[in-house]
Amino acid sequence: MNLHFDEQSFRQSINRRSFLTRSAYGLGGLALATLFNPKLLAGEAAVRRGIPGAIQPLHFPQRAKRVIHLCMAGGPSHLESFDWKPKLKELHGQPFPDSLTKGQQIAQLQNAVLKARGPFVEFAKHGRSGQEISSLFPHIAGIADELCIVRSMHTEQINHDPAHAFMNSGSIIKGRPSMGSWLLYGLGAETDNLPGFVVFTTQGKAGQQPVSSRQWSAGYLPSRFQGIQFQSKGDAVHYVGNPEGVCQSTQRQVVEEVNRLNGLLADEKLDPEIQTRIAQYEMAFRMQSSVPELTDFANEPQHVLDLYGIKHTGEGTFAANCLMARRLAERGVRFIQLYHRAWDHHGDIEKNMPESARDVDQASAALVKDLKQRGMLDDTLVIWGGEFGRTPMGQGSGRDHHIKAFSIWMAGGGVKPGVTWGNTDELGYSYLEDGQDMDVHDLHATMLKLCGIDHMRLTVRYQGRDFRLTDVHGRIIEGICG
């Protein structure tokens, strides 16, 4: 058989075969390389592919890329922590001035004989800034020059659960998104193998105030923005490993098939929860390798464990969670919340508050130091505080709930260091309206500003109106922004 030889067709076929062969090997090599280092191909869009931010571009220059909120659940007394009141100590045991309390909202002391209770601890000035901090917090006192202490905080809610809800969402109405969810919605995620919003809880020996999961709810935002609670002891995430007999490839096939079916449903109707489901299946699969690596402290030097006061890995303490918070921050988690349930001191405050302070003092200071030495404090905002304060009037051997004044501190993330902001009256009963008062809405507005977001323009339309974290309130406290 005499076949006609077409030289041009032959050359094209050679070129096609070479292209396909080399492309296959090249793509295979590229895939292998990205298994060793997933960031090789990860530009900004790829890194944030899991949850893109709603605010693009940002409204302000971004000072804080992430927030770590150390929540002292139960309401620590400002009068034994960061607000020294010598006049209250002088008045100890005497009738409390009726002029301050008449007509005011008091939790459990209503119609009781009110007597002044002076602070049972001493205060001293610390650092070059001369910040006044009580003897219960020697380690936090050691970082005084990094702190912005706010003494003029006040809130609207006098009972724990609604006060937590108000601190987290700016509202007591159920179904409102938490500030962590708002921040994640606005900025998006920097990681695609861990949740963008992670929560831990621990408890002290006394004053164990319950904390409900609604405090990290996404509310009417898509559920992919809600906080994910990690366990302090044991596996950080339940069922993170495959059951016996299920290999990684089988798991991958299941995930792909489920996502294919979800994709068909997504093509039929517009529902953000379907996209959430697809994204969460993928993230859960990736977390099978990322979470065990996250929780393994084996590569942490002993001096770092000593800095936090961690004696045994996996101990599930507030200290271990603080170290976990730093590791999460390193891996791109946007909002990290650590609750320590130990501050509801209606009685035996002189015994119980020192124990609660020992639980958190060293680790809170260590977190700030650790972030600073790693060059992360400049773009990480740390917030420390409770949902309200404690009365300057005694309640037996303790103090009652108090909304007119309490103290928090912040560090890093564009906050001015070594600053005390705001004042209370000479007995620590009420904030002063001196232009330095700060309520919960102001805190939210300022936090968002530091993260590059205008709280007035971070909105979501729901049930016919535009909602925002600060609702119709909130002002940016420019005086504490560096």
KEVEXRO-762220 format. One record per residue (C-alpha): residue number from 1; residue in one letter; x, y, z. Coordinates in steps of 0.001 Angstrom, whole numbers. Layout:
// KEVEXRO-762220
   k r      xx      yy      zz
 NUM A       X       Y       Z
...
END
This chain:
// KEVEXRO-762220
   k r      xx      yy      zz
   1 M       0       0       0
   2 N    1419    3316   -1088
   3 L     496    5889    1614
   4 H     927    9557     908
   5 F    3299   11144    3380
   6 D    2072   14567    4592
   7 E    5065   16229    6208
   8 Q    3085   19156    7636
   9 S     518   16855    9330
  10 F    3364   14768   10752
  11 R    5067   17805   12286
  12 Q    1777   18980   13788
  13 S    1122   15578   15328
  14 I    4631   15505   16794
  15 N    4104   18976   18231
  16 R     708   18016   19662
  17 R    2086   14849   21249
  18 S    5055   16735   22684
  19 F    2834   19479   24037
  20 L     407   17059   25688
  21 T    3185   14879   27101
  22 R    5210   17759   28473
  23 S    2092   19482   29780
  24 A    1064   16337   31601
  25 Y    4496   15946   33200
  26 G    4638   19674   33933
  27 L    1219   19769   35560
  28 G    2053   16645   37525
  29 G    5261   18214   38768
  30 L    3434   21410   39604
  31 A     791   19479   41525
  32 L    3504   17625   43436
  33 A    5256   20896   44263
  34 T    2057   22475   45578
  35 L    1502   19471   47819
  36 F    4825   20268   49465
  37 N    4106   24007   49563
  38 P     473   25024   48818
  39 K    1422   28711   48779
  40 L    3530   28376   45610
  41 L     535   29239   43456
  42 A   -1367   31218   46060
  43 G   -1732   34812   45085
  44 E   -3930   37094   47147
  45 A   -7100   35810   45535
  46 A   -6107   32191   46011
  47 V   -5215   32640   49648
  48 R   -8588   34230   50305
  49 R  -10628   32002   48032
  50 G  -12542   30405   50923
  51 I  -14203   33621   52113
  52 P  -13620   36800   50107
  53 G  -14151   40034   51990
  54 A  -17233   42150   51320
  55 I  -15274   45402   51729
  56 Q  -12925   45819   48771
  57 P  -11103   48134   48870
  58 L  -10952   48902   52578
  59 H  -12285   52235   53772
  60 F   -9251   53165   55899
  61 P   -5574   52193   56062
  62 Q   -5554   48824   57802
  63 R   -3706   48704   61126
  64 A   -5052   45390   62427
  65 K   -5370   42308   60230
  66 R   -6796   40130   62987
  67 V   -8344   40395   66462
  68 I   -7794   38245   69557
  69 H  -10509   38842   72161
  70 L   -9712   37593   75676
  71 C  -13163   37445   77290
  72 M  -13268   37464   81084
  73 A  -16756   35979   81397
  74 G  -18604   37012   84536
  75 G  -17389   40590   84819
  76 P  -14076   41207   86603
  77 S  -14045   43999   89167
  78 H  -12458   47138   87749
  79 L  -11860   48236   91354
  80 E   -9347   45422   91915
  81 S   -7756   45493   88479
  82 F   -7225   48750   86567
  83 D   -9170   51552   88305
  84 W   -7543   52632   91594
  85 K   -9943   54472   93930
  86 P   -8257   55550   97195
  87 K  -11404   57457   98236
  88 L  -13431   54243   98063
  89 K  -10899   52540  100308
  90 E  -11265   55364  102834
  91 L  -15056   54952  102768
  92 H  -14933   51153  103257
  93 G  -17812   49900  105417
  94 Q  -19609   53239  105482
  95 P  -22969   54070  103846
  96 F  -22647   54596  100121
  97 P  -23756   58064   98949
  98 D  -27434   57903   98011
  99 S  -26938   60729   95523
 100 L  -25020   58366   93216
 101 T  -27385   55398   93311
 102 K  -30853   56921   93566
 103 G  -32951   55846   90587
 104 Q  -30082   53838   89115
 105 Q  -30291   50280   87790
 106 I  -28763   47833   90282
 107 A  -28900   44059   89796
 108 Q  -29330   42221   93108
 109 L  -28777   45092   95548
 110 Q  -32101   46772   94839
 111 N  -33703   47997   98117
 112 A  -30688   46769  100113
 113 V  -28654   48892  102517
 114 L  -25711   49990  100408
 115 K  -22299   50140  102001
 116 A  -19021   51044  100332
 117 R  -16573   48218   99742
 118 G  -13018   49372   99290
 119 P  -10487   47517   97109
 120 F   -8729   44712   98994
 121 V   -5543   44957   96920
 122 E   -2833   47540   96407
 123 F   -2113   49428   93212
 124 A    1185   50709   91846
 125 K    2399   52621   88812
 126 H    4197   50572   86174
 127 G    6392   51221   83161
 128 R    7518   54513   81754
 129 S    3867   55357   81209
 130 G    3048   55015   84910
 131 Q    -104   52953   84335
 132 E   -1855   52078   87614
 133 I   -2421   48321   87847
 134 S   -3337   46179   90860
 135 S   -1060   43668   92519
 136 L   -3309   40844   91239
 137 F   -1831   41265   87741
 138 P    1983   41425   88043
 139 H    2613   39993   84561
 140 I     160   42339   82844
 141 A    1781   45161   84832
 142 G    5050   44121   83185
 143 I    3665   45067   79764
 144 A    2107   48351   80937
 145 D    3816   50325   78186
 146 E    2129   48159   75526
 147 L   -1373   48676   76904
 148 C   -4165   51110   76280
 149 I   -6281   50849   79439
 150 V   -9857   52091   79056
 151 R  -11464   52942   82410
 152 S  -14645   54539   81112
 153 M  -16352   51530   79518
 154 H  -20084   51210   80134
 155 T  -22871   49019   78818
 156 E  -26664   48713   78805
 157 Q  -27242   45171   80044
 158 I  -26971   44166   83697
 159 N  -27408   40371   83461
 160 H  -24771   38048   82063
 161 D  -26246   36461   78932
 162 P  -27757   39653   77477
 163 A  -24608   41566   78480
 164 H  -22466   39028   76608
 165 A  -24813   39318   73625
 166 F  -24589   43096   73751
 167 M  -20781   42990   73963
 168 N  -20594   40591   71033
 169 S  -23344   41821   68720
 170 G  -24337   45285   69944
 171 S  -27845   43986   70618
 172 I  -29703   41640   72968
 173 I  -32011   40491   70164
 174 K  -31322   36900   69184
 175 G  -30279   36317   65609
 176 R  -27910   39284   65326
 177 P  -24399   38545   63992
 178 S  -21483   38638   66428
 179 M  -18611   41087   65957
 180 G  -16339   38214   64898
 181 S  -18796   37287   62152
 182 W  -19080   40912   61030
 183 L  -15309   41231   60865
 184 L  -14922   37990   58923
 185 Y  -17684   39079   56552
 186 G  -16028   42438   55968
 187 L  -12399   41347   55629
 188 G  -12732   37765   54450
 189 A  -10444   34886   55429
 190 E   -6681   34659   55027
 191 T   -6748   30873   55286
 192 D   -8614   28169   53405
 193 N   -7797   25231   55693
 194 L   -9008   26647   59027
 195 P  -12154   28552   60010
 196 G  -11813   32323   59910
 197 F  -13399   32691   63367
 198 V  -12421   30322   66201
 199 V  -13640   30197   69821
 200 F  -12252   28499   72949
 201 T  -13713   28319   76462
 202 T  -12118   27482   79813
 203 Q  -13353   27718   83379
 204 G  -11902   28683   86730
 205 K  -12487   27204   90156
 206 A  -15276   29654   91018
 207 G  -17480   32261   89370
 208 Q  -18180   29952   86428
 209 Q  -20575   32001   84356
 210 P  -22150   29963   81491
 211 V  -21566   31168   77931
 212 S  -23973   30196   75146
 213 S  -23023   29502   71545
 214 R  -25206   32378   70364
 215 Q  -22336   34648   71396
 216 W  -20428   33633   68246
 217 S  -23433   33257   65943
 218 A  -23440   34596   62383
 219 G  -27090   35600   62797
 220 Y  -28577   36619   59457
 221 L  -25174   36516   57737
 222 P  -24418   33273   55844
 223 S  -23468   30561   58335
 224 R  -19919   30266   56968
 225 F  -19176   33451   58957
 226 Q  -20095   31985   62351
 227 G  -17510   31182   64995
 228 I  -16378   27575   65292
 229 Q  -15783   26330   68804
 230 F  -12601   24310   69274
 231 Q  -12320   22059   72303
 232 S   -9690   22983   74894
 233 K   -8996   19340   75824
 234 G   -8652   16265   73642
 235 D   -9220   16657   69912
 236 A   -9710   20338   69134
 237 V  -12367   19343   66587
 238 H  -14605   16331   67037
 239 Y  -14312   13597   64395
 240 V  -11430   15362   62670
 241 G   -9885   11985   61786
 242 N  -11298    9322   59495
 243 P  -12933    6281   61087
 244 E  -11043    3009   60828
 245 G  -11183    1566   57319
 246 V  -11813    4891   55557
 247 C   -8775    6103   53651
 248 Q   -7999    9618   52459
 249 S   -8780    8842   48809
 250 T  -12205    7416   49710
 251 Q  -12925   10491   51805
 252 R  -11910   12709   48890
 253 Q  -14291   10857   46554
 254 V  -17179   11300   49001
 255 V  -16491   15029   49361
 256 E  -16282   15507   45595
 257 E  -19528   13640   44979
 258 V  -21410   15533   47711
 259 N  -20100   18817   46358
 260 R  -21109   17817   42826
 261 L  -24687   17250   44019
 262 N  -24647   20496   45959
 263 G  -23338   22226   42838
 264 L  -26317   20936   40845
 265 L  -28631   22352   43490
 266 A  -26749   25658   43469
 267 D  -27316   25915   39713
 268 E  -31068   25606   40268
 269 K  -31536   28249   42954
 270 L  -29625   31112   44521
 271 D  -28999   30237   48172
 272 P  -25803   31307   49981
 273 E  -26189   28371   52363
 274 I  -25547   25950   49494
 275 Q  -22245   27662   48736
 276 T  -21500   27552   52471
 277 R  -22133   23819   52509
 278 I  -19783   23264   49574
 279 A  -17048   25402   51122
 280 Q  -17408   23753   54543
 281 Y  -17122   20231   53124
 282 E  -13872   21260   51464
 283 M  -12580   22976   54602
 284 A  -13470   19988   56789
 285 F  -11461   17764   54472
 286 R   -8425   20077   54661
 287 M   -8772   20409   58447
 288 Q   -7992   16724   58798
 289 S   -4369   17633   58224
 290 S   -4258   21276   59369
 291 V   -5842   20832   62832
 292 P   -3496   18087   64135
 293 E    -521   20205   63030
 294 L   -2045   23275   64689
 295 T   -2536   21604   68064
 296 D     862   19907   68178
 297 F    3110   21999   70432
 298 A    6118   19713   69884
 299 N    7891   22313   67768
 300 E    7400   25079   70332
 301 P   10649   25820   72225
 302 Q   10606   25249   75961
 303 H   11181   28940   76649
 304 V    7932   29761   74812
 305 L    5988   27201   76871
 306 D    7573   28665   80005
 307 L    6619   32175   78885
 308 Y    2945   31197   78859
 309 G    3228   29048   81973
 310 I    2311   25819   80170
 311 K    3456   22803   82166
 312 H    1941   20014   80086
 313 T     836   20099   76453
 314 G   -2823   19302   75941
 315 E   -3727   20543   79417
 316 G   -6659   22595   78135
 317 T   -5919   25687   80218
 318 F   -6384   29350   79381
 319 A   -2591   29518   78986
 320 A   -2609   26734   76379
 321 N   -5437   28488   74553
 322 C   -3455   31732   74478
 323 L    -607   29916   72751
 324 M   -3154   28333   70425
 325 A   -4464   31819   69663
 326 R   -1005   32921   68549
 327 R    -659   29828   66352
 328 L   -4087   30467   64818
 329 A   -3165   34098   64184
 330 E      11   32958   62409
 331 R   -2095   30752   60156
 332 G   -4427   33516   59029
 333 V   -7449   33120   61320
 334 R   -9218   36484   61387
 335 F  -10985   36525   64783
 336 I  -10063   34442   67833
 337 Q  -12082   34521   71028
 338 L  -10970   33008   74338
 339 Y  -13582   32864   77105
 340 H  -12452   32262   80687
 341 R  -15487   31629   82866
 342 A  -14281   32634   86320
 343 W  -15289   36198   87220
 344 D  -18806   36140   88713
 345 H  -17721   37153   92207
 346 H  -20862   37820   94215
 347 G  -19167   36301   97261
 348 D  -15675   35454   98553
 349 I  -14125   37941   96149
 350 E  -10962   38193   98239
 351 K  -10386   34449   97759
 352 N  -11787   33891   94280
 353 M  -10591   36910   92321
 354 P   -6882   36263   93026
 355 E   -7361   32705   91730
 356 S   -9062   33960   88581
 357 A   -6300   36513   88052
 358 R   -3610   33818   88385
 359 D   -5412   31779   85729
 360 V   -5053   34512   83105
 361 D   -2376   37030   84145
 362 Q     788   35337   82912
 363 A    -697   33946   79704
 364 S   -2393   37236   78712
 365 A     901   39101   79076
 366 A    2789   36282   77346
 367 L     504   36490   74322
 368 V    1297   40189   73887
 369 K    5048   39577   74367
 370 D    5045   36613   71989
 371 L    3209   38520   69277
 372 K    5619   41431   69645
 373 Q    8788   39355   69413
 374 R    7423   37708   66246
 375 G    6615   41069   64664
 376 M    2877   40359   64785
 377 L    1688   42771   67472
 378 D    1640   45738   65102
 379 D   -1129   44145   63011
 380 T   -2882   42080   65716
 381 L   -5399   43779   68015
 382 V   -5677   42156   71455
 383 I   -8720   43068   73594
 384 W   -9010   41984   77273
 385 G  -12121   42466   79396
 386 G  -15525   41306   80591
 387 E  -19141   42070   79783
 388 F  -19557   44581   82644
 389 G  -17948   45614   85920
 390 R  -18634   45236   89652
 391 T  -20297   47540   92139
 392 P  -18263   49737   94517
 393 M  -20916   48697   97050
 394 G  -20464   45391   98806
 395 Q  -22690   42364   98337
 396 G  -21860   40343  101416
 397 S  -18289   39216  100765
 398 G  -18413   40106   97065
 399 R  -19644   42652   94513
 400 D  -22773   42804   92363
 401 H  -23095   43374   88589
 402 H  -22396   46914   87449
 403 I  -23002   48621   84075
 404 K  -22047   52254   84739
 405 A  -18298   51652   84694
 406 F  -15760   48933   83966
 407 S  -12253   48589   82571
 408 I  -10764   46827   79568
 409 W   -7347   46964   77941
 410 M   -6179   46747   74363
 411 A   -2766   46209   72810
 412 G   -1301   46259   69302
 413 G   -3230   46672   66086
 414 G   -2791   50429   65835
 415 V   -3878   51281   69399
 416 K   -1763   53867   71229
 417 P     471   52060   73755
 418 G    1077   53229   77322
 419 V   -2162   55204   77466
 420 T   -4945   55337   80049
 421 W   -8205   56493   78481
 422 G  -11294   57701   80300
 423 N  -12180   58297   83931
 424 T  -14708   57339   86571
 425 D  -15869   59291   89613
 426 E  -13855   59128   92825
 427 L  -15745   56031   94001
 428 G  -15624   54155   90692
 429 Y  -19404   54147   90348
 430 S  -19886   55912   87003
 431 Y  -17918   56951   83954
 432 L  -17371   60671   83535
 433 E  -18807   62491   80557
 434 D  -15515   64213   79834
 435 G  -15192   63341   76170
 436 Q  -13322   60120   76977
 437 D  -16259   57878   77788
 438 M  -16585   54701   75714
 439 D  -19537   52352   75318
 440 V  -19792   48992   73585
 441 H  -20854   50516   70247
 442 D  -17831   52831   70380
 443 L  -15572   49831   70994
 444 H  -17013   48071   67939
 445 A  -16690   51170   65753
 446 T  -13081   51690   66827
 447 M  -12164   48037   66334
 448 L  -13542   48113   62791
 449 K  -11702   51380   62054
 450 L   -8406   49813   63119
 451 C   -9182   46902   60784
 452 G   -9757   49318   57900
 453 I  -13567   49331   57923
 454 D  -15992   52216   58381
 455 H  -18676   50869   60730
 456 M  -21246   53108   59001
 457 R  -20632   51368   55673
 458 L  -20420   47728   56771
 459 T  -24081   46893   56215
 460 V  -26288   43969   55229
 461 R  -29888   44292   54078
 462 Y  -32180   42060   56112
 463 Q  -35967   42099   56428
 464 G  -36243   45326   54476
 465 R  -33602   47475   56189
 466 D  -29840   47844   56310
 467 F  -28270   46481   59487
 468 R  -24779   47038   60856
 469 L  -22823   45947   63925
 470 T  -23221   49344   65598
 471 D  -26839   49758   64402
 472 V  -27598   53506   64673
 473 H  -24929   54124   67321
 474 G  -21161   54119   67684
 475 R  -18367   56632   67298
 476 I  -14727   56018   66549
 477 I  -12537   56863   69545
 478 E   -9770   58570   67613
 479 G   -7884   59404   70814
 480 I   -6736   55810   71270
 481 C   -5849   55188   67621
 482 G   -2136   55568   66923
END
